[in-house]
Amino acid sequence: YLNNGRIKNAVNVSTVAALQPAIQNVHKNANILVYGSSSGNNDVDICQALTEKGYTNVYFLYQGIGRLTWSCFNIENCKDGLSILTDHEGLY
């Protein structure tokens, strides 16, 4: 029940230590969306590390992808969000 799909072109970075290889070719003003668990503890650390490294467009998806997926399927004004999701077929 926890498989909510994922955002297209997402890269899994589970810790701040694993961040550097994932961002080595990312421009400093690229849009970066950080999402993960609903607790967000490690996610906030990753956001902070990105901004400390000089990334200027870092966004945090509060309450994780589960809330985004639910909203895309259940709130009329959020249906366009389905276009950025993948691996979600059969969830709703």
C-alpha positions as CSV (number, residue, x, y, z in Angstrom):
1,Y,0.0,0.0,0.0
2,L,3.0,2.3,0.3
3,N,3.9,2.2,-3.4
4,N,2.6,5.6,-4.6
5,G,4.6,5.6,-7.8
6,R,7.3,8.2,-8.2
7,I,8.0,11.5,-9.9
8,K,9.4,11.1,-13.5
9,N,13.1,11.5,-13.7
10,A,13.5,11.3,-9.9
11,V,16.8,10.3,-8.4
12,N,16.9,8.4,-5.1
13,V,19.1,10.1,-2.6
14,S,18.6,8.5,0.8
15,T,21.2,10.4,2.8
16,V,23.1,13.7,2.7
17,A,26.3,11.6,2.2
18,A,24.8,10.1,-1.0
19,L,24.0,13.6,-2.4
20,Q,27.2,14.6,-4.1
21,P,27.2,11.9,-6.9
22,A,23.6,12.7,-7.7
23,I,24.1,16.5,-8.1
24,Q,27.5,16.6,-9.7
25,N,26.1,17.6,-13.1
26,V,23.2,19.7,-11.9
27,H,23.3,23.4,-12.5
28,K,23.1,25.6,-9.3
29,N,19.9,27.3,-10.4
30,A,18.1,24.1,-11.6
31,N,14.7,23.4,-10.0
32,I,15.2,20.6,-7.4
33,L,12.2,19.0,-5.7
34,V,13.0,17.0,-2.5
35,Y,10.5,14.5,-1.3
36,G,10.4,11.3,0.6
37,S,8.9,10.1,3.8
38,S,6.0,11.8,5.6
39,S,8.3,12.5,8.6
40,G,10.6,14.5,6.4
41,N,13.6,14.4,8.8
42,N,16.3,13.3,6.3
43,D,14.5,15.2,3.5
44,V,15.0,18.5,5.4
45,D,18.7,17.7,5.9
46,I,19.0,17.1,2.2
47,C,17.3,20.5,1.4
48,Q,19.6,22.2,3.8
49,A,22.7,20.6,2.3
50,L,21.6,21.6,-1.2
51,T,21.2,25.2,-0.2
52,E,24.5,25.3,1.6
53,K,26.1,24.0,-1.6
54,G,24.7,27.0,-3.4
55,Y,21.6,25.5,-5.1
56,T,19.0,28.3,-5.3
57,N,15.8,26.6,-6.4
58,V,15.3,23.8,-3.8
59,Y,11.7,22.9,-3.0
60,F,10.4,20.5,-0.4
61,L,7.3,18.4,-1.0
62,Y,5.8,18.4,2.5
63,Q,4.2,15.1,3.6
64,G,5.9,13.2,0.8
65,I,4.7,11.7,-2.5
66,G,1.8,9.8,-0.8
67,R,0.0,13.1,-0.2
68,L,0.8,14.3,-3.7
69,T,-0.5,11.0,-5.3
70,W,-3.7,11.1,-3.2
71,S,-4.3,14.7,-4.1
72,C,-3.8,14.1,-7.9
73,F,-6.4,11.4,-7.8
74,N,-8.9,12.9,-5.4
75,I,-8.9,16.7,-5.8
76,E,-10.2,18.1,-9.0
77,N,-7.7,21.1,-9.2
78,C,-4.7,18.7,-8.7
79,K,-5.4,16.3,-11.5
80,D,-2.7,17.8,-13.7
81,G,-0.1,16.6,-11.2
82,L,-0.6,13.1,-12.7
83,S,1.5,14.2,-15.7
84,I,4.6,14.2,-13.5
85,L,4.0,10.8,-11.9
86,T,5.0,7.4,-13.1
87,D,4.6,3.8,-11.8
88,H,1.3,4.7,-10.3
89,E,-1.1,2.7,-12.5
90,G,-3.7,0.8,-10.6
91,L,-3.4,2.8,-7.4
92,Y,-6.8,4.5,-7.7
